[in-house]
Amino acid sequence: MDTIKMPGSKRPSASSAGASVGRLFRGMAWGWVAIAIVVLISVPQTFVYVNPGHVGIVIHKLAGGVDAKPKGAGLHLRNPFTTGVEEYPIYMQTLLLARDSREGSQGNDEINVNSMEGQPVSMDVSLSFELEPSRAPLLYQTFRTDIETIQHTYLKQAIRQALQEVVGSEEIAAILGPKKAQTVLQAQGLLSQRLAPYGFVVKQFTINEIRAPGAVMDAINAKNVMQQQALTAQNELQKNMYQAQGDSIKAAGRAKAILAEAQAQAEANRLLSQSITNTLVQYEMTKRWDGKMPQVSGNAVPMIQLPAAQ
């Protein structure tokens, strides 16, 4: 029986079948390679390292919330597809707000307020603070940004508001002079009270420099000079008064001494005059007589009167 051959039909050979199997295995190999790459990339992302002096705030990407308890320093496991971690420093930091960028501030960060008289006052200030670890999640949930951005937005505005409340109730001369320390303490107290709910612990607040308009500074300097001159004159007058009082006391002392001496001399003379009698005088003269009669002429009578013979 004759075999009918269909045109175009061809029996597959062993070599072509082997090639198909090879392509299949190669495809599977590339698939495993891709899976391995994904695993290698994903595995490191499942761990997060929180640096010393920081806390890690766990952010839930799907729900949009954050964990109430932050992660401490060290290595932590997480799901890289559903969670993220934001680090906040909890060590002491210092925010410097100054006109000169060389002082460490970003550009011109001076604080501008007005005094009680409405005079503009600019200040260079610094705020040292720490973050309370347990309140770091609340801080992130409130501002949704990094700590440096919070410093130069919210903290700067809080400092300006506190200083305006304090400086706005005082004369500019008092702020520049005797009440500068009081201004610092009052502003620090307001900052401590208002920043505490967000976890900021204020350690120190400082006013490094105060600047006022030139005309105001000239008037204050002139007033200070006049006050200094008046104080000098008052001190000189007081010195002269003390000196005059001292001289008066000395003169009174000398007069009293002279009077006492004169009184003593007068009393001595009185007592002496009462004690001198004719008999005493004759006795004293007799003690000093050498027994010779004085040579006299005329009608003179000798001073010594010899007693008459019995």
Secondary structure, DSSP 8 states (H G I E B T S, - for coil): ------TT-----HHHHHHHHHHHHHHHHHHHHHHHHHHHHHHHHTEEEE-TTEEEEEEETTT--B-SS-B-SEEEE--TTTEEEEEEE-S-EEEEE-SSGGGTSSSS--EEEE-TTS-EEEEEEEEEEEE-GGGHHHHHHHH-S-HHHHIIIIIHHHHHHHHHHHHTTS-HHHHHTTTHHHHHHHHHHHHHHHHGGGTEEEEEEEEEEEE--HHHHHHHHHHHHHHHHHHHHHHHHHHHHHHHHHHHHHHHHHHHHHHHHHHHHHHHHHHHHHH--HHHHHHHHHHH--S------TT---SS------
